[in-house]
Amino acid sequence: MTLPRLQEASRTTWAPQVIAPSYLRGGEPGVLHLGLGAFHRAHQALVFEHLLSAGDGRWGIHGVGMTRPDLVDCLKAQDGLYAVRVADAQGLKWQVCGALWRLSVAARQRPEVVQAMAHPALRWITLTVTEKGYSPELGQLLADGLRLRQAAGGAGLTVASCDNLRGNGQVLQALVLAACPDEPLRDWIATHCAFPCSMVDRIVPAMSAPIREQAQAVLGVNDQAALGTEGFWEWVIENRFADPSDAAVLQSAGVQVTDQVPVYEDAKLRMLNGSHSAMALIGAVTGRACISDCIEQPHIRDFITRLIEREVAPHLARSDWRDYRDALLRRFANPHLRHSVHQIATDSSLKIAQRWPPSILGQLQRGGSIDHHALAAAVWLRYALGHAEDGTPYAIQDPSEALLRALAAGQQQAPQASVQALLARPELWGAQLPGQSHWVARVTHWHQRILEAGVDGAIRQLLQEIA
Ligand code: CS2
């Protein structure tokens, strides 16, 4: 039997336990979102959905896919609707999100996206374009839109980067200002627009066939854009808005508005994302498919716990980091998520510099252990060979794939030279870490252990040897 597609027209057939939009959808969106990946749809879109459901119609989203038309076409065929399964030890629920009111693809409809930035109803632009999206082209797209808005005499906008980059608001503002050719536009942006920094947190695996099948079974309709996520979410945003009254509105939906974003950002990037990158590489090389498959191994759990406690936490200002750690270990173990290690290992060359070096540098400065991060870095070199320890090949999806493969190729014959070549690259590690001899020595040490005993063997040795 072919089921009807998830659409407004099939509403009457949705299963009754599904949480559905209860407000009138449509009209002019107040938010333009760039980067329509799974994360946005299961995080901010649901915050805006909450506000829309509470009767504030200013938060409808014009969702813009940056390059891939397939997802946008799929969502268009579903009137912008998609289901989200929220599942963890606290329970399981399904929600259909109605916040996407309009859809475009930037690569296909650039003029439409630029025009949208000038519409009087627009109040916010949000972005989840991933680490590699912060290109001059992105700056130009925003600068072109803001120029049109300025020319039309429009009000300023809040432009919020929500990617896993340190100081993401400042990074974005600098990119936009660099793309503005003239002083008056730069002045207008500086005076009227706000670029708050944000820390966003929710584990949202990429779309998958099992979730689509479950959506079909539970909802009774065919949803090709269904997503799974966890109950936990945090959005901590800097108190810097084009319209200051937005602070209270966001707070009413559970968003934390603060001047302390770096405190949360550092903890999240180094504890969650830093552990994620380490486990992703370990899992890929040892043939474990998901983060939960890694963390359920006692030696990996101990390794990650110690990495956080010994090498990350001493450099954090987030005073409740222990609670965050406990929550994280539970979140990693969530059996519903099936969060693929290869998804997280994607673009490691851009992610790791945000996630590991601040802890390593902090530890070097205070003379503390760097062995957990050193072992993780050694696993990265092993990962770059492109096959697991049992010989199964995997794809390396990374803009630096060729470089990584070249650095990794000689590691059996000339291990020390390979480690040194990997660690010498400032584009992978930032400016300060390359050349730190103790760091090079420890990565060389753990790399040798990996060659001799495999990744699991090396982790067990570390746990035994470093009390
Ligand atoms: C992950 C993040 O793919 C990755 O690099 O570390 O997407 C992570 O799941 C989120 O930042 C959680 O908030």
Boltz pocket constraint, residues with backbone or C-beta under 6 A from the ligand:
constraints:
  - pocket:
      binder: B
      contacts: [[A, 164], [A, 200], [A, 201], [A, 202], [A, 203], [A, 204], [A, 272], [A, 273], [A, 276], [A, 277], [A, 343], [A, 344], [A, 345], [A, 346], [A, 351]]
      max_distance: 6.0
